[in-house]
Amino acid sequence: MKRSGMNETPAVYETHLEGLKLHRRGKVRDVYDLGDCLLIVATDRLSAFDVIMPQPVPFKGMVLTQISNFWFDRTRTIVGNHILATKVEEFPAVCRPHRDLLRGRSVLVKKARPLAIECVVRGYLAGSGWSEYRSSGSVCGIALPAGLTEASRLPAPIFTPATKAEEGHDENIPYARAEAIAGHEHAAQARAYALRVYSEASAYAESRGIIIADTKMEFGICDGELMLIDELLTPDSSRFWPLSSYSPGRGQKSFDKQYVRDYLLSIGFSKEPPGPKLPPEILQNTSATYREAMRLLTGTDIE
C-alpha cells in the first residue's frame, strides 16, 4: 500500500493487499475478488474534473464508507443492498493481515450485475440539470416550470437517468432510453426505489442541516433481485448543501471537494491528466468538510 501522512494521520492512496486478488481499481475504490463475494476498499484518492489528484485527502475513504453504511442500513426496509459485513472482525480470515488498513474504510459485499444506467434523482436545479433547463426548459425530457433559477427547489424530485461513460462525463438521457438500456422492469423498479430513497433521505438530511440537492445511485442484480450497490448518498455521489446558507439564484456552498475544484480553476487547470500537487491547506479544508458532513448526518465521527 502507498500511504501519505498529514498531521501524523495516515492516508491511503492505493492498496496492494498481499494474498487478495485485485478485481479492479476505480477512481476512489479498490475492489478485491474473494470468490463468492467482493471486498471494497475506499481509498483517500480524490477525483476532480474526472482527473485523479496525486495526493490523498486524509479520512475521505473512511467518511465515504461510513456514510454509505449509515444510509444502507437506514434504507434497507425500502430496498435491499449488497452489504454482507462492515466490521473487519466479520471478514474472511484472508483479510485479517490487513485489518488495520481495512478498518473503517472497507465492506464485504455480494456480487451483483450492475445496471447499465446511472440512476440520478434531482430535488434541486444544479449542475448539468441547470444547464439543460436553461437551454430547453426541461431535464432528461421532463418539462419543468418556467422561471426557475439556479439551485431552485423543484416542485417534486425527478428521476433523470444517465449513461455510464467509461471515460469523460456521463450523458443525461430520457427515461425511454434508460428503459431500452436496462429493460422496462428494471428501469421502472430503479426509478421507484431511487425516488423513494431520495425523498426519505433528503427529509432526514434537511432535519440535520443538510440539503441533498441531487444524488446518483447504483443498482445491481443479484439472484434476480434489484438492489443498491456501490456507495449511497455520500458527498462524492451527491450534492450536499448547508441548509443555513441556502439561497436560490446562485451557486451554493457544498460539503464536498469544492475547495479542490475552486483551487484548480484558480490556477487555470486544463482538466486533463496529470493533476497538479495540491497545497496542504486545500487538502486539510477538504478533509474537514467531508468529516463535518458525516458528523451532521450521522451524529458520529469516523471510527
ZIPEHU-V95685 format. One line per field, one symbol per residue. ss: DSSP state (~ for helix, > for strand, _ for the rest). Layout:
ss: ???
This chain:
ss: _>>>>>__>>>>>>______>>>>>___>>>>>____>>>>>____>>__>>_______~~~~~~~~~~~~~~~______>_>>>__~~~__~~~~~~~~~~___>>>>___>>__>>>>>>>>__~~~~~~~~~~_>>__>>_________>>>>>>>__>>________>__~~~~~~~~_~~~~~~~~~~~~~~~~~~~~~~~~__>>>>>>>>>>>>>__>>>>>________>>>>>~~~____________~~~~~~~~~_____________~~~~~~~~~~~~~~~~~~~_____
